[in-house]
Amino acid sequence: GIGVGLAGYFKPDVIIPNFMADTAANNTISMMFTGRNLAMGIGMLIVLLWGIPENFLLIFIIRFLTETADLVANLVNAPSLSAVLPLAIFICVMMVLEALVVMAMWKIIQQRNKGSA
């Protein structure tokens, strides 16, 4: 997330192929996308340093919800499915990975709670 955020600020065409910074709207969308990724990356780094499973669970639930909103927005606003298919596949892969992390963290929390009861 941190890498995507920084790259998006300094070289957005690396993150968004064929990116054109030709309108205020495109620049705003780019900054929102990269800013969100940078913020999530910093949040994940803080959670990693704390090492508390509940924090991991919460940050990945938030990330999953963000990806869900991105997927819906892209599908609704796409001129055609083929135009957004590569991005939709990428988002779906990320959502699967995030769901797996959420399930793993939930299991760790449950096992820890059983051991301390």
GROMACS elastic network, one bead per residue, 0.5 to 0.9 nm:
[ bonds ]
;  ai    aj funct       b0    kb
    1     4     6  0.51252   500
    1     5     6  0.59695   500
    1     6     6  0.85602   500
    1    34     6  0.85061   500
    1    36     6  0.84004   500
    1    38     6  0.53937   500
    1    39     6  0.76753   500
    1    40     6  0.61192   500
    1    42     6  0.76209   500
    1    44     6  0.83569   500
    2     5     6  0.50474   500
    2     6     6  0.61286   500
    2     7     6  0.84578   500
    2    34     6  0.88023   500
    2    37     6  0.64138   500
    2    39     6  0.74606   500
    2    40     6  0.75533   500
    2    42     6  0.64248   500
    2    45     6  0.89289   500
    3     6     6  0.52451   500
    3     7     6  0.59505   500
    3     8     6  0.83169   500
    3    37     6  0.83698   500
    3    38     6  0.73862   500
    3    41     6  0.79961   500
    4     7     6  0.51376   500
    4     8     6  0.58670   500
    4     9     6  0.86454   500
    4    15     6  0.68975   500
    4    34     6  0.65248   500
    4    37     6  0.63511   500
    4    38     6  0.69107   500
    4    41     6  0.86527   500
    5     8     6  0.51204   500
    5     9     6  0.64565   500
    5    10     6  0.89097   500
    5    31     6  0.86990   500
    5    33     6  0.77087   500
    5    35     6  0.58204   500
    5    36     6  0.73319   500
    5    37     6  0.50340   500
    5    39     6  0.79249   500
    5    41     6  0.79829   500
    6     9     6  0.52760   500
    6    10     6  0.63811   500
    6    11     6  0.82091   500
    6    34     6  0.71168   500
    6    35     6  0.83804   500
    6    37     6  0.87208   500
    6    38     6  0.67921   500
    7    10     6  0.52633   500
    7    11     6  0.52387   500
    7    12     6  0.62558   500
    7    13     6  0.88101   500
    7    14     6  0.71254   500
    7    15     6  0.69191   500
    7    34     6  0.78669   500
    8    11     6  0.54444   500
    8    13     6  0.75851   500
    8    14     6  0.73682   500
    8    15     6  0.59695   500
    8    16     6  0.79851   500
    8    30     6  0.70139   500
    8    31     6  0.73834   500
    8    33     6  0.78957   500
    8    34     6  0.51223   500
    8    35     6  0.82304   500
    8    37     6  0.89995   500
    9    12     6  0.60730   500
    9    30     6  0.78807   500
    9    31     6  0.67616   500
    9    34     6  0.64928   500
    9    35     6  0.80742   500
   11    14     6  0.58274   500
   11    15     6  0.74933   500
   12    15     6  0.53038   500
   12    16     6  0.58939   500
   12    17     6  0.80107   500
   12    19     6  0.66113   500
   12    20     6  0.87966   500
   12    21     6  0.87410   500
   12    30     6  0.71493   500
   12    31     6  0.89925   500
   12    34     6  0.84109   500
   13    18     6  0.57992   500
   13    20     6  0.77345   500
   14    17     6  0.60613   500
   14    18     6  0.84618   500
   14    19     6  0.83654   500
   15    19     6  0.84105   500
   15    34     6  0.88616   500
   16    19     6  0.54699   500
   16    30     6  0.83487   500
   19    22     6  0.89108   500
   19    26     6  0.82610   500
   19    30     6  0.87300   500
   20    23     6  0.78547   500
   20    26     6  0.71086   500
   20    27     6  0.83595   500
   21    24     6  0.76337   500
   21    25     6  0.87205   500
   21    26     6  0.58868   500
   21    27     6  0.56215   500
   21    30     6  0.85685   500
   22    25     6  0.85522   500
   22    26     6  0.68903   500
   22    27     6  0.76664   500
   23    26     6  0.52939   500
   23    27     6  0.63803   500
   23    28     6  0.86200   500
   24    27     6  0.50950   500
   24    28     6  0.60301   500
   24    29     6  0.85929   500
   25    28     6  0.50283   500
   25    29     6  0.61247   500
   25    30     6  0.85218   500
   26    29     6  0.51571   500
   26    30     6  0.60956   500
   26    31     6  0.85802   500
   27    30     6  0.50857   500
   27    31     6  0.61096   500
   27    32     6  0.85477   500
   28    31     6  0.51575   500
   28    32     6  0.60754   500
   28    33     6  0.85444   500
   29    32     6  0.51206   500
   29    33     6  0.61013   500
   29    34     6  0.85587   500
   30    33     6  0.51804   500
   30    34     6  0.60877   500
   30    35     6  0.82487   500
   31    34     6  0.51818   500
   31    35     6  0.56045   500
   31    36     6  0.82300   500
   32    35     6  0.50813   500
   32    36     6  0.59546   500
   32    37     6  0.85309   500
   33    36     6  0.53410   500
   33    37     6  0.63407   500
   33    38     6  0.87051   500
   34    37     6  0.50807   500
   34    38     6  0.60671   500
   34    39     6  0.85326   500
   35    38     6  0.50575   500
   35    39     6  0.60759   500
   35    40     6  0.85352   500
   36    39     6  0.50861   500
   36    40     6  0.60820   500
   36    41     6  0.84500   500
   37    40     6  0.50975   500
   37    41     6  0.59704   500
   37    42     6  0.85573   500
   38    41     6  0.50349   500
   38    42     6  0.61889   500
   38    43     6  0.85329   500
   39    42     6  0.51947   500
   39    43     6  0.61018   500
   39    44     6  0.85764   500
   40    44     6  0.60221   500
   40    45     6  0.85194   500
   40    59     6  0.79255   500
   40    62     6  0.89637   500
   40    63     6  0.74977   500
   41    44     6  0.50662   500
   41    45     6  0.61697   500
   41    46     6  0.86838   500
   42    45     6  0.50148   500
   42    46     6  0.62491   500
   42    47     6  0.86184   500
   43    46     6  0.51672   500
   43    47     6  0.62012   500
   43    48     6  0.85611   500
   43    59     6  0.73444   500
   44    47     6  0.50018   500
   44    48     6  0.60060   500
   44    49     6  0.86012   500
   44    55     6  0.88754   500
   44    56     6  0.75378   500
   44    59     6  0.67974   500
   44    60     6  0.84788   500
   45    49     6  0.62410   500
   45    50     6  0.87120   500
   46    49     6  0.51416   500
   46    50     6  0.63087   500
   46    51     6  0.85744   500
   47    50     6  0.50972   500
   47    51     6  0.59727   500
   47    52     6  0.70317   500
   47    53     6  0.86176   500
   47    55     6  0.58794   500
   47    56     6  0.61187   500
   47    59     6  0.78685   500
   48    51     6  0.50427   500
   48    52     6  0.78545   500
   48    55     6  0.86131   500
   48    56     6  0.75143   500
   49    52     6  0.86216   500
   50    53     6  0.89998   500
   50    55     6  0.81721   500
   51    54     6  0.88772   500
   51    55     6  0.76832   500
   51    56     6  0.77146   500
   52    55     6  0.54839   500
   52    56     6  0.67214   500
   52    57     6  0.89640   500
   53    56     6  0.50754   500
   53    57     6  0.61754   500
   53    58     6  0.86692   500
   53   105     6  0.59573   500
   53   106     6  0.80005   500
   53   108     6  0.72150   500
   53   109     6  0.63549   500
   54    58     6  0.61728   500
   54    59     6  0.86667   500
   54   105     6  0.74408   500
   54   106     6  0.80794   500
   54   109     6  0.71382   500
   55    58     6  0.51346   500
   55    59     6  0.61571   500
   55    60     6  0.85637   500
   56    59     6  0.53157   500
   56    60     6  0.61556   500
   56    61     6  0.85243   500
   56   101     6  0.83818   500
   56   102     6  0.78669   500
   56   105     6  0.69362   500
   57    60     6  0.54024   500
   57    61     6  0.61481   500
   57    62     6  0.86897   500
   57   101     6  0.76322   500
   57   102     6  0.54525   500
   57   103     6  0.84152   500
   57   104     6  0.87548   500
   57   105     6  0.57221   500
   57   106     6  0.69116   500
   58    61     6  0.51298   500
   58    62     6  0.62421   500
   58    63     6  0.86200   500
   58   102     6  0.83033   500
   59    62     6  0.51248   500
   59    63     6  0.61806   500
   59    64     6  0.86382   500
   60    64     6  0.59593   500
   60    65     6  0.84857   500
   60    98     6  0.60371   500
   60    99     6  0.78662   500
   60   101     6  0.71639   500
   60   102     6  0.62521   500
   61    64     6  0.50113   500
   61    65     6  0.62147   500
   61    66     6  0.85835   500
   61    98     6  0.76485   500
   61    99     6  0.79509   500
   61   102     6  0.67449   500
   62    65     6  0.51599   500
   62    66     6  0.61923   500
   62    67     6  0.86864   500
   63    67     6  0.61850   500
   63    68     6  0.85752   500
   63    95     6  0.83891   500
   63    98     6  0.74070   500
   64    67     6  0.51284   500
   64    68     6  0.61706   500
   64    69     6  0.87319   500
   64    94     6  0.81965   500
   64    95     6  0.57860   500
   64    96     6  0.87948   500
   64    98     6  0.60468   500
   64    99     6  0.71245   500
   65    69     6  0.62875   500
   65    70     6  0.86554   500
   65    95     6  0.88000   500
   66    69     6  0.51629   500
   66    70     6  0.62657   500
   66    71     6  0.86818   500
   67    71     6  0.61006   500
   67    72     6  0.86368   500
   67    91     6  0.63372   500
   67    92     6  0.81195   500
   67    94     6  0.77006   500
   67    95     6  0.65429   500
   68    71     6  0.51027   500
   68    72     6  0.62561   500
   68    73     6  0.85716   500
   68    91     6  0.80529   500
   68    92     6  0.85206   500
   68    95     6  0.75985   500
   69    72     6  0.52227   500
   69    73     6  0.60505   500
   69    74     6  0.85216   500
   70    73     6  0.51239   500
   70    74     6  0.60417   500
   70    75     6  0.85232   500
   70    88     6  0.88025   500
   70    91     6  0.77824   500
   71    74     6  0.52292   500
   71    75     6  0.61119   500
   71    76     6  0.85207   500
   71    87     6  0.83613   500
   71    88     6  0.61308   500
   71    91     6  0.64935   500
   71    92     6  0.78212   500
   72    75     6  0.51826   500
   72    76     6  0.59766   500
   72    77     6  0.84316   500
   73    76     6  0.52592   500
   73    77     6  0.59931   500
   73    78     6  0.83077   500
   74    77     6  0.52976   500
   74    78     6  0.57438   500
   74    84     6  0.67504   500
   74    87     6  0.82227   500
   74    88     6  0.74562   500
   75    78     6  0.54102   500
   75    79     6  0.86983   500
   75    80     6  0.83114   500
   75    81     6  0.70990   500
   75    84     6  0.69466   500
   75    85     6  0.86733   500
   75    88     6  0.76304   500
   76    79     6  0.85324   500
   77    80     6  0.86483   500
   78    81     6  0.65978   500
   78    82     6  0.86921   500
   78    83     6  0.65706   500
   78    84     6  0.61415   500
   79    82     6  0.85630   500
   79    83     6  0.67271   500
   79    84     6  0.82359   500
   80    83     6  0.53069   500
   80    84     6  0.69796   500
   80    85     6  0.87034   500
   81    84     6  0.54505   500
   81    85     6  0.57065   500
   81    88     6  0.89415   500
   82    85     6  0.50269   500
   82    86     6  0.78610   500
   83    86     6  0.77866   500
   83    87     6  0.86674   500
   84    87     6  0.54657   500
   84    88     6  0.59824   500
   84    89     6  0.86175   500
   85    89     6  0.60196   500
   85    90     6  0.85233   500
   86    89     6  0.51965   500
   86    90     6  0.62520   500
   86    91     6  0.87002   500
   87    90     6  0.50224   500
   87    91     6  0.61426   500
   87    92     6  0.85623   500
   88    91     6  0.50867   500
   88    92     6  0.60887   500
   88    93     6  0.86035   500
   89    92     6  0.50533   500
   89    93     6  0.61696   500
   89    94     6  0.86287   500
   90    93     6  0.51729   500
   90    94     6  0.62853   500
   90    95     6  0.86419   500
   91    94     6  0.50748   500
   91    95     6  0.61207   500
   91    96     6  0.86941   500
   92    96     6  0.61994   500
   92    97     6  0.86578   500
   93    96     6  0.51597   500
   93    97     6  0.63415   500
   93    98     6  0.86271   500
   94    97     6  0.51172   500
   94    98     6  0.60825   500
   94    99     6  0.85305   500
   95    99     6  0.59796   500
   95   100     6  0.85235   500
   96    99     6  0.50514   500
   96   100     6  0.62095   500
   96   101     6  0.87132   500
   97   100     6  0.51098   500
   97   101     6  0.63453   500
   97   102     6  0.87024   500
   98   101     6  0.50683   500
   98   102     6  0.61826   500
   98   103     6  0.86511   500
   99   103     6  0.61622   500
   99   104     6  0.85529   500
  100   103     6  0.51308   500
  100   104     6  0.60997   500
  100   105     6  0.85523   500
  101   104     6  0.50356   500
  101   105     6  0.60218   500
  101   106     6  0.84372   500
  102   105     6  0.51764   500
  102   106     6  0.60585   500
  102   107     6  0.86014   500
  103   106     6  0.50542   500
  103   107     6  0.62007   500
  103   108     6  0.86885   500
  104   107     6  0.51157   500
  104   108     6  0.62424   500
  104   109     6  0.86714   500
  105   108     6  0.50223   500
  105   109     6  0.61376   500
  105   110     6  0.85470   500
  106   109     6  0.51632   500
  106   110     6  0.61466   500
  106   111     6  0.86389   500
  107   110     6  0.50779   500
  107   111     6  0.61143   500
  107   112     6  0.84989   500
  108   111     6  0.51846   500
  108   112     6  0.60517   500
  108   113     6  0.85137   500
  109   112     6  0.50943   500
  109   113     6  0.60574   500
  109   114     6  0.85997   500
  110   113     6  0.51222   500
  110   114     6  0.62043   500
  110   115     6  0.86696   500
  111   114     6  0.51503   500
  111   115     6  0.62401   500
  111   116     6  0.87691   500
  112   115     6  0.51330   500
  112   116     6  0.63190   500
  112   117     6  0.87421   500
  113   116     6  0.52151   500
  113   117     6  0.61795   500
  114   117     6  0.52790   500
